[in-house]
Amino acid sequence: MNKTELKKAKKELGLLDRNDIAQVTGWSQRTVRQLMNEKEFPLIQKGRKKQVLLQDLRDYLSYKRTTNGTTR
């Protein structure tokens, strides 16, 4: 799989890593790292690689916003 195909597949799946989340939200790396370490965060982890599906991130942030930051 070449780089173009890899980018296309990543976009279709909607998998975001820490850098992607920081770019999309404008948050610092530290803030995103803390978010991804929360127990309730819908994290996909394989080895050291941590990712989240875009839709899961949307759902999680929407839930956090509507529940005033309380946990699930």
MMTF fields as JSON, N, C-alpha, C and O atoms, coordinates in Angstrom:
{
  "mmtfVersion": "1.0.0",
  "mmtfProducer": "UNKNOWN",
  "numBonds": 287,
  "numAtoms": 288,
  "numGroups": 72,
  "numChains": 1,
  "numModels": 1,
  "chainsPerModel": [1],
  "groupsPerChain": [72],
  "chainIdList": ["A"],
  "bondAtomList": [4, 2, 8, 6, 12, 10, 16, 14, 20, 18, 24, 22, 28, 26, 32, 30, 36, 34, 40, 38, 44, 42, 48, 46, 52, 50, 56, 54, 60, 58, 64, 62, 68, 66, 72, 70, 76, 74, 80, 78, 84, 82, 88, 86, 92, 90, 96, 94, 100, 98, 104, 102, 108, 106, 112, 110, 116, 114, 120, 118, 124, 122, 128, 126, 132, 130, 136, 134, 140, 138, 144, 142, 148, 146, 152, 150, 156, 154, 160, 158, 164, 162, 168, 166, 172, 170, 176, 174, 180, 178, 184, 182, 188, 186, 192, 190, 196, 194, 200, 198, 204, 202, 208, 206, 212, 210, 216, 214, 220, 218, 224, 222, 228, 226, 232, 230, 236, 234, 240, 238, 244, 242, 248, 246, 252, 250, 256, 254, 260, 258, 264, 262, 268, 266, 272, 270, 276, 274, 280, 278, 284, 282],
  "bondOrderList": [1, 1, 1, 1, 1, 1, 1, 1, 1, 1, 1, 1, 1, 1, 1, 1, 1, 1, 1, 1, 1, 1, 1, 1, 1, 1, 1, 1, 1, 1, 1, 1, 1, 1, 1, 1, 1, 1, 1, 1, 1, 1, 1, 1, 1, 1, 1, 1, 1, 1, 1, 1, 1, 1, 1, 1, 1, 1, 1, 1, 1, 1, 1, 1, 1, 1, 1, 1, 1, 1, 1],
  "groupList": [{"groupName": "MET", "atomNameList": ["N", "CA", "C", "O"], "elementList": ["N", "C", "C", "O"], "formalChargeList": [0, 0, 0, 0], "bondAtomList": [1, 0, 2, 1, 3, 2], "bondOrderList": [1, 1, 2], "singleLetterCode": "M", "chemCompType": "L-PEPTIDE LINKING"}, {"groupName": "ASN", "atomNameList": ["N", "CA", "C", "O"], "elementList": ["N", "C", "C", "O"], "formalChargeList": [0, 0, 0, 0], "bondAtomList": [1, 0, 2, 1, 3, 2], "bondOrderList": [1, 1, 2], "singleLetterCode": "N", "chemCompType": "L-PEPTIDE LINKING"}, {"groupName": "LYS", "atomNameList": ["N", "CA", "C", "O"], "elementList": ["N", "C", "C", "O"], "formalChargeList": [0, 0, 0, 0], "bondAtomList": [1, 0, 2, 1, 3, 2], "bondOrderList": [1, 1, 2], "singleLetterCode": "K", "chemCompType": "L-PEPTIDE LINKING"}, {"groupName": "THR", "atomNameList": ["N", "CA", "C", "O"], "elementList": ["N", "C", "C", "O"], "formalChargeList": [0, 0, 0, 0], "bondAtomList": [1, 0, 2, 1, 3, 2], "bondOrderList": [1, 1, 2], "singleLetterCode": "T", "chemCompType": "L-PEPTIDE LINKING"}, {"groupName": "GLU", "atomNameList": ["N", "CA", "C", "O"], "elementList": ["N", "C", "C", "O"], "formalChargeList": [0, 0, 0, 0], "bondAtomList": [1, 0, 2, 1, 3, 2], "bondOrderList": [1, 1, 2], "singleLetterCode": "E", "chemCompType": "L-PEPTIDE LINKING"}, {"groupName": "LEU", "atomNameList": ["N", "CA", "C", "O"], "elementList": ["N", "C", "C", "O"], "formalChargeList": [0, 0, 0, 0], "bondAtomList": [1, 0, 2, 1, 3, 2], "bondOrderList": [1, 1, 2], "singleLetterCode": "L", "chemCompType": "L-PEPTIDE LINKING"}, {"groupName": "ALA", "atomNameList": ["N", "CA", "C", "O"], "elementList": ["N", "C", "C", "O"], "formalChargeList": [0, 0, 0, 0], "bondAtomList": [1, 0, 2, 1, 3, 2], "bondOrderList": [1, 1, 2], "singleLetterCode": "A", "chemCompType": "L-PEPTIDE LINKING"}, {"groupName": "GLY", "atomNameList": ["N", "CA", "C", "O"], "elementList": ["N", "C", "C", "O"], "formalChargeList": [0, 0, 0, 0], "bondAtomList": [1, 0, 2, 1, 3, 2], "bondOrderList": [1, 1, 2], "singleLetterCode": "G", "chemCompType": "PEPTIDE LINKING"}, {"groupName": "ASP", "atomNameList": ["N", "CA", "C", "O"], "elementList": ["N", "C", "C", "O"], "formalChargeList": [0, 0, 0, 0], "bondAtomList": [1, 0, 2, 1, 3, 2], "bondOrderList": [1, 1, 2], "singleLetterCode": "D", "chemCompType": "L-PEPTIDE LINKING"}, {"groupName": "ARG", "atomNameList": ["N", "CA", "C", "O"], "elementList": ["N", "C", "C", "O"], "formalChargeList": [0, 0, 0, 0], "bondAtomList": [1, 0, 2, 1, 3, 2], "bondOrderList": [1, 1, 2], "singleLetterCode": "R", "chemCompType": "L-PEPTIDE LINKING"}, {"groupName": "ILE", "atomNameList": ["N", "CA", "C", "O"], "elementList": ["N", "C", "C", "O"], "formalChargeList": [0, 0, 0, 0], "bondAtomList": [1, 0, 2, 1, 3, 2], "bondOrderList": [1, 1, 2], "singleLetterCode": "I", "chemCompType": "L-PEPTIDE LINKING"}, {"groupName": "GLN", "atomNameList": ["N", "CA", "C", "O"], "elementList": ["N", "C", "C", "O"], "formalChargeList": [0, 0, 0, 0], "bondAtomList": [1, 0, 2, 1, 3, 2], "bondOrderList": [1, 1, 2], "singleLetterCode": "Q", "chemCompType": "L-PEPTIDE LINKING"}, {"groupName": "VAL", "atomNameList": ["N", "CA", "C", "O"], "elementList": ["N", "C", "C", "O"], "formalChargeList": [0, 0, 0, 0], "bondAtomList": [1, 0, 2, 1, 3, 2], "bondOrderList": [1, 1, 2], "singleLetterCode": "V", "chemCompType": "L-PEPTIDE LINKING"}, {"groupName": "TRP", "atomNameList": ["N", "CA", "C", "O"], "elementList": ["N", "C", "C", "O"], "formalChargeList": [0, 0, 0, 0], "bondAtomList": [1, 0, 2, 1, 3, 2], "bondOrderList": [1, 1, 2], "singleLetterCode": "W", "chemCompType": "L-PEPTIDE LINKING"}, {"groupName": "SER", "atomNameList": ["N", "CA", "C", "O"], "elementList": ["N", "C", "C", "O"], "formalChargeList": [0, 0, 0, 0], "bondAtomList": [1, 0, 2, 1, 3, 2], "bondOrderList": [1, 1, 2], "singleLetterCode": "S", "chemCompType": "L-PEPTIDE LINKING"}, {"groupName": "PHE", "atomNameList": ["N", "CA", "C", "O"], "elementList": ["N", "C", "C", "O"], "formalChargeList": [0, 0, 0, 0], "bondAtomList": [1, 0, 2, 1, 3, 2], "bondOrderList": [1, 1, 2], "singleLetterCode": "F", "chemCompType": "L-PEPTIDE LINKING"}, {"groupName": "PRO", "atomNameList": ["N", "CA", "C", "O"], "elementList": ["N", "C", "C", "O"], "formalChargeList": [0, 0, 0, 0], "bondAtomList": [1, 0, 2, 1, 3, 2], "bondOrderList": [1, 1, 2], "singleLetterCode": "P", "chemCompType": "L-PEPTIDE LINKING"}, {"groupName": "TYR", "atomNameList": ["N", "CA", "C", "O"], "elementList": ["N", "C", "C", "O"], "formalChargeList": [0, 0, 0, 0], "bondAtomList": [1, 0, 2, 1, 3, 2], "bondOrderList": [1, 1, 2], "singleLetterCode": "Y", "chemCompType": "L-PEPTIDE LINKING"}],
  "groupTypeList": [0, 1, 2, 3, 4, 5, 2, 2, 6, 2, 2, 4, 5, 7, 5, 5, 8, 9, 1, 8, 10, 6, 11, 12, 3, 7, 13, 14, 11, 9, 3, 12, 9, 11, 5, 0, 1, 4, 2, 4, 15, 16, 5, 10, 11, 2, 7, 9, 2, 2, 11, 12, 5, 5, 11, 8, 5, 9, 8, 17, 5, 14, 17, 2, 9, 3, 3, 1, 7, 3, 3, 9],
  "groupIdList": [1, 2, 3, 4, 5, 6, 7, 8, 9, 10, 11, 12, 13, 14, 15, 16, 17, 18, 19, 20, 21, 22, 23, 24, 25, 26, 27, 28, 29, 30, 31, 32, 33, 34, 35, 36, 37, 38, 39, 40, 41, 42, 43, 44, 45, 46, 47, 48, 49, 50, 51, 52, 53, 54, 55, 56, 57, 58, 59, 60, 61, 62, 63, 64, 65, 66, 67, 68, 69, 70, 71, 72],
  "secStructList": [7, 7, 2, 2, 2, 2, 2, 2, 2, 2, 2, 2, 2, 6, 3, 3, 7, 2, 2, 2, 2, 2, 2, 2, 2, 7, 7, 7, 2, 2, 2, 2, 2, 2, 2, 2, 6, 1, 6, 6, 1, 7, 7, 3, 3, 3, 6, 6, 3, 3, 3, 3, 3, 2, 2, 2, 2, 2, 2, 2, 2, 2, 2, 2, 2, 2, 6, 6, 6, 7, 7, 7],
  "xCoordList": [0.85, 0.0, 0.9, 1.772, 0.684, 1.506, 0.935, -0.12, 1.632, 1.24, -0.12, -0.892, -0.423, -1.717, -2.85, -3.863, -2.678, -3.692, -3.863, -4.975, -2.746, -2.786, -3.561, -4.385, -3.307, -4.037, -5.527, -6.362, -5.859, -7.258, -7.956, -9.081, -7.296, -7.877, -8.074, -9.098, -7.091, -7.185, -8.357, -9.091, -8.525, -9.618, -10.971, -11.908, -11.078, -12.335, -12.704, -13.872, -11.723, -11.982, -12.249, -13.008, -11.631, -11.79, -10.989, -11.407, -9.835, -8.98, -8.098, -7.414, -8.113, -7.323, -6.326, -6.659, -5.105, -4.128, -4.03, -4.774, -3.128, -3.011, -2.748, -3.332, -1.873, -1.559, -2.773, -3.013, -3.536, -4.737, -5.75, -6.33, -5.961, -6.922, -6.472, -7.289, -5.184, -4.652, -4.865, -5.217, -4.657, -4.849, -6.32, -6.646, -7.194, -8.623, -9.203, -9.984, -8.828, -9.413, -8.674, -9.254, -7.396, -6.585, -6.056, -5.498, -6.229, -5.755, -4.282, -3.745, -3.642, -2.23, -2.07, -3.021, -0.841, -0.538, -0.803, -1.304, -0.466, -0.668, -2.15, -2.525, -2.982, -4.421, -4.989, -5.788, -4.571, -5.054, -4.568, -5.321, -3.333, -2.793, -3.617, -3.945, -3.945, -4.756, -6.142, -6.665, -6.732, -8.04, -7.985, -8.862, -6.955, -6.84, -6.536, -6.724, -6.073, -5.793, -6.982, -6.908, -8.088, -9.277, -9.861, -9.865, -10.339, -10.844, -12.014, -12.129, -12.87, -14.073, -13.831, -14.721, -12.64, -12.351, -12.357, -11.765, -13.024, -13.154, -11.88, -11.862, -10.852, -9.526, -9.361, -9.832, -8.69, -8.261, -6.752, -6.059, -6.241, -4.807, -4.246, -4.759, -3.19, -2.454, -0.996, -0.381, -0.436, 0.927, 0.967, 0.198, 1.857, 1.953, 1.091, 0.925, 0.547, -0.255, -1.651, -2.362, -2.039, -3.362, -4.117, -3.616, -5.338, -6.173, -7.616, -7.979, -8.426, -9.857, -10.578, -10.091, -11.738, -12.547, -13.156, -13.573, -13.209, -13.73, -15.133, -15.418, -16.01, -17.381, -17.416, -18.229, -16.553, -16.492, -16.028, -16.527, -15.073, -14.61, -15.737, -15.942, -16.464, -17.613, -18.633, -19.096, -18.978, -19.964, -19.486, -20.251, -18.224, -17.656, -17.679, -18.11, -17.218, -17.187, -18.595, -18.837, -19.514, -20.902, -21.501, -22.204, -21.224, -21.732, -21.149, -21.874, -19.834, -19.182, -19.767, -19.957, -20.05, -20.569, -21.983, -22.317, -22.809, -24.198, -24.373, -25.417, -23.337, -23.434, -22.549, -22.279, -22.099, -21.267, -20.01, -19.577, -19.402, -18.117, -18.16, -17.112, -19.347, -19.407, -19.095, -19.231, -18.685, -18.326, -19.564, -20.625, -19.41, -20.518, -20.879, -21.79],
  "yCoordList": [-1.169, 0.0, 1.238, 1.379, 2.12, 3.33, 4.415, 4.228, 5.536, 6.595, 7.185, 7.508, 7.327, 7.878, 6.95, 7.401, 5.66, 4.689, 4.648, 4.505, 4.776, 4.769, 5.967, 5.818, 7.155, 8.354, 8.218, 8.619, 7.654, 7.465, 6.507, 6.764, 5.409, 4.437, 5.043, 4.815, 5.814, 6.468, 7.441, 7.516, 8.185, 9.146, 8.44, 8.886, 7.35, 6.609, 5.998, 6.014, 5.462, 4.886, 5.962, 5.756, 7.09, 8.17, 7.949, 8.371, 7.29, 7.062, 8.276, 8.75, 8.775, 9.934, 9.565, 8.842, 10.06, 9.891, 11.203, 12.146, 11.256, 12.431, 13.703, 14.749, 13.616, 14.787, 15.27, 16.472, 14.324, 14.686, 15.4, 16.411, 14.876, 15.48, 16.889, 17.807, 17.056, 18.381, 19.373, 20.528, 18.935, 19.82, 20.181, 21.337, 19.214, 19.446, 20.356, 21.258, 20.125, 20.861, 22.138, 23.053, 22.205, 23.347, 23.229, 24.185, 22.063, 21.819, 21.45, 21.04, 21.599, 21.241, 19.718, 18.981, 19.269, 17.836, 17.308, 16.197, 18.104, 17.69, 17.482, 16.493, 18.403, 18.291, 17.052, 16.321, 16.825, 15.656, 14.368, 13.398, 14.352, 13.177, 12.876, 11.721, 13.918, 13.732, 13.203, 12.319, 13.738, 13.273, 11.799, 11.026, 11.407, 10.026, 9.058, 7.851, 9.565, 8.711, 8.566, 7.82, 9.279, 9.133, 7.737, 7.197, 7.178, 5.807, 5.632, 4.592, 6.629, 6.532, 6.841, 6.645, 7.321, 7.718, 6.488, 5.466, 6.576, 5.414, 5.141, 5.293, 4.749, 4.581, 3.224, 2.201, 3.242, 2.013, 1.986, 2.878, 0.967, 0.917, -0.416, -1.483, -0.327, -1.499, -1.205, -0.402, -1.85, -1.536, -0.14, 0.189, 0.679, 2.067, 3.025, 4.186, 2.545, 3.38, 3.553, 2.575, 4.809, 5.125, 5.926, 6.917, 5.474, 6.148, 6.122, 5.403, 6.923, 6.949, 7.158, 7.866, 6.534, 6.77, 8.164, 8.591, 8.865, 10.222, 10.291, 11.178, 9.372, 9.394, 9.136, 9.733, 8.261, 8.011, 9.255, 9.55, 9.985, 11.232, 12.253, 12.914, 12.381, 13.301, 12.935, 13.797, 11.665, 11.213, 11.476, 11.941, 11.177, 11.352, 12.82, 13.146, 13.7, 15.122, 15.686, 16.542, 15.215, 15.66, 15.224, 15.996, 13.993, 13.48, 14.273, 14.656, 14.521, 15.277, 16.684, 17.197, 17.305, 18.666, 18.717, 19.641, 17.738, 17.763, 17.292, 17.522, 16.622, 16.159, 16.986, 16.586, 18.145, 19.051, 18.418, 18.735, 17.523, 16.966, 15.809, 15.329, 15.357, 14.2, 12.943, 12.92, 11.91, 10.667, 9.852, 10.065, 8.922, 8.05, 7.099, 6.287],
  "zCoordList": [0.0, 0.0, 0.0, 0.857, -0.953, -1.012, -0.089, 0.516, 0.013, 0.946, 0.611, 1.514, -0.666, -1.077, -0.661, -0.126, -0.905, -0.516, 0.995, 1.501, 1.711, 3.167, 3.699, 4.601, 3.15, 3.564, 3.271, 4.081, 2.115, 1.739, 2.693, 3.122, 3.024, 3.947, 5.335, 5.978, 5.789, 7.097, 7.123, 8.108, 6.034, 5.949, 5.939, 6.602, 5.196, 5.121, 6.467, 6.857, 7.176, 8.495, 9.528, 10.475, 9.341, 10.3, 11.559, 12.637, 11.448, 12.602, 12.852, 11.944, 14.07, 14.438, 15.522, 16.461, 15.39, 16.461, 17.241, 16.973, 18.187, 19.055, 18.251, 18.534, 17.254, 16.437, 15.649, 15.537, 15.104, 14.352, 15.243, 14.845, 16.442, 17.37, 17.747, 17.818, 17.987, 18.337, 17.193, 17.432, 15.973, 14.823, 14.638, 14.368, 14.78, 14.576, 15.66, 15.359, 16.901, 18.012, 18.366, 18.951, 18.015, 18.405, 19.825, 20.365, 20.43, 21.787, 21.768, 20.739, 22.906, 23.01, 23.041, 23.303, 22.764, 22.836, 24.245, 24.416, 25.237, 26.63, 26.935, 27.566, 26.49, 26.723, 26.043, 26.629, 24.811, 24.068, 24.735, 24.826, 25.196, 25.887, 27.143, 27.414, 27.902, 29.107, 28.752, 29.431, 27.697, 27.237, 26.867, 27.251, 26.121, 25.661, 26.802, 26.65, 27.935, 29.083, 30.027, 31.003, 29.744, 30.569, 30.379, 29.273, 31.445, 31.42, 30.45, 29.801, 30.348, 29.525, 28.047, 27.221, 27.712, 26.337, 25.43, 25.775, 24.265, 23.359, 22.557, 21.336, 23.232, 22.664, 21.988, 22.484, 20.86, 20.193, 20.343, 19.854, 21.016, 21.271, 20.807, 21.145, 20.034, 19.576, 19.844, 19.142, 20.86, 21.269, 21.843, 22.746, 21.326, 21.786, 20.967, 21.34, 19.859, 18.967, 19.547, 19.777, 19.783, 20.317, 19.27, 18.74, 18.983, 18.002, 18.468, 19.399, 17.799, 18.078, 16.747, 15.866, 16.62, 15.437, 15.528, 16.605, 14.417, 14.388, 14.979, 15.783, 14.593, 15.104, 16.604, 17.309, 17.103, 18.548, 19.298, 20.384, 18.72, 19.337, 19.38, 20.398, 18.283, 18.248, 19.314, 20.06, 19.386, 20.367, 21.788, 22.634, 22.044, 23.382, 23.8, 24.906, 22.92, 23.25, 23.392, 24.242, 22.574, 22.672, 24.005, 24.658, 24.404, 25.67, 26.836, 27.754, 26.798, 27.868, 27.971, 29.073, 26.833, 26.82, 27.395, 28.137, 27.06, 27.516, 28.952, 29.562, 29.498, 30.886, 31.814, 32.947, 31.325, 32.139, 32.662, 33.77, 31.891, 32.257, 33.242, 33.674, 33.603, 34.488, 33.711, 32.488, 34.393, 33.714, 33.424, 34.01, 32.514, 32.102, 33.196, 33.032]
}
